[in-house]
Amino acid sequence: MAADHEEEDENSFAEALYDNNAEWPDELTFRRGDVLKVLERNPAKGLAQGWWLCFDPSTGKTGIAPSNRLKSMDRPPSSSQSRVSSDDSDNRKNNTWDVICP
């Protein structure tokens, strides 16, 4: 059963419901509408309850993210999908992206 969970996370994505400003060095900063690749959700593997290990393709960073600020997605977004909040001024030059797996 654990292998099934790992396979699920291998192709799992989450959309940010809210902005998150990192308070710890291993925490990700992200904005509402960003899509993160979920690498691990299992607290038994060293994560605190309520935290997911994620990869942010827009920054190339991997870190933990509070799960209450994320919404699981059934499938990865298309490479041409724009960020939900493209009007937000967050100094990103390109509002479209391709998912890059670490």
Number of C-alpha atoms within 10 A of each C-alpha: 5 8 8 9 12 15 11 15 18 14 15 19 23 22 22 22 18 15 14 17 12 15 9 10 8 13 20 22 17 22 19 18 19 22 28 27 26 25 23 21 22 18 12 8 8 9 14 13 12 14 19 23 22 25 25 21 18 18 11 11 14 19 19 24 25 18 17 12 18 22 15 15 16 10 10 15 16 11 10 10 11 15 18 16 12 15 8 12 8 9 6 11 7 10 15 14 16 12 18 11 12 11
